[in-house]
Amino acid sequence: MYTIQVHSFICDSPARAYVQCIKSHGGYSSCERCMEPGINANKRTDQSFVLQSDEDHHIGESPLLTLPIGLVSRFGIDYMHCICLGVICENCLYLG
């Protein structure tokens, strides 16, 4: 008998939003790690995700809620969308 255990999910930001049933990476209240915009924000936890305590973040119930996994802690941050297309592009626009 084999036991299967999920270690993490690796997907880009649009796929993560689809799988988790949350707003896409460009939407308001779409950050997967914090609950508010700003420098010092409350962090999202696996428990707050399950309870859907931030209604603006969720667009439905993820089918992954039935699995005993952390839907915040088991999803990596997408480097391409967050860094390459986010921070770098923002800095290029800022610097002119």
C-alpha positions in Angstrom: 0.0 0.0 0.0 1.3 3.4 -1.0 0.6 6.7 0.7 0.5 9.9 -1.5 1.3 13.2 0.1 1.2 16.6 -1.6 4.3 18.6 -0.8 3.4 21.7 -2.9 1.8 23.1 -6.0 3.9 24.7 -8.7 1.9 26.8 -11.1 2.0 30.3 -12.5 -0.2 33.1 -11.1 -3.2 32.7 -13.5 -3.3 28.9 -12.9 -2.9 29.4 -9.2 -5.9 31.8 -9.2 -7.9 29.4 -11.2 -7.1 26.4 -9.0 -7.6 28.3 -5.7 -10.7 30.1 -7.0 -9.3 33.5 -6.1 -8.9 36.8 -7.9 -6.1 36.9 -10.5 -2.8 38.4 -9.8 -3.8 41.8 -11.2 -7.0 42.3 -9.2 -7.6 44.3 -6.1 -7.1 42.2 -2.9 -5.4 39.5 -5.0 -2.2 39.0 -3.0 -1.9 35.4 -1.9 0.3 36.2 1.1 -1.3 39.2 2.8 -4.8 40.4 3.4 -4.5 44.2 2.7 -2.6 46.6 0.5 0.2 48.4 2.4 3.6 47.9 3.9 2.5 46.2 7.2 -0.4 43.9 6.3 -2.0 40.9 8.0 -0.6 37.7 6.6 -2.9 35.2 5.0 -2.9 31.8 6.8 -4.1 28.4 5.7 -6.9 28.7 8.2 -8.0 32.2 7.0 -8.1 30.8 3.5 -10.3 27.9 4.5 -12.6 30.2 6.4 -12.6 32.7 3.5 -12.2 35.6 5.9 -11.3 38.0 3.1 -14.4 37.9 0.9 -12.8 40.2 -1.7 -10.0 37.7 -2.3 -12.2 34.7 -3.1 -14.4 34.2 -6.2 -15.7 30.7 -5.2 -14.8 27.6 -3.3 -11.7 25.7 -4.5 -12.1 22.0 -5.0 -8.8 21.7 -3.2 -10.5 22.7 0.1 -11.5 19.0 0.5 -7.8 18.0 0.7 -5.9 18.2 4.0 -3.3 20.7 2.7 -2.4 24.3 3.3 -3.7 26.4 0.4 -1.4 29.3 1.3 1.7 27.5 2.6 1.8 24.8 -0.2 1.7 27.2 -3.1 4.9 28.8 -4.2 5.1 32.4 -5.5 5.3 32.7 -9.3 8.6 34.3 -10.2 7.7 35.2 -13.7 4.5 37.1 -12.9 5.5 38.6 -9.6 9.1 39.6 -10.3 9.8 39.7 -14.0 6.4 41.1 -15.1 5.7 42.9 -11.8 8.5 44.5 -9.9 10.9 44.8 -12.9 8.3 46.3 -15.2 7.2 48.7 -12.4 10.8 49.8 -11.9 11.3 50.3 -15.6 8.2 52.5 -15.8 9.3 54.4 -12.7 12.9 55.0 -13.9 11.6 56.1 -17.3 
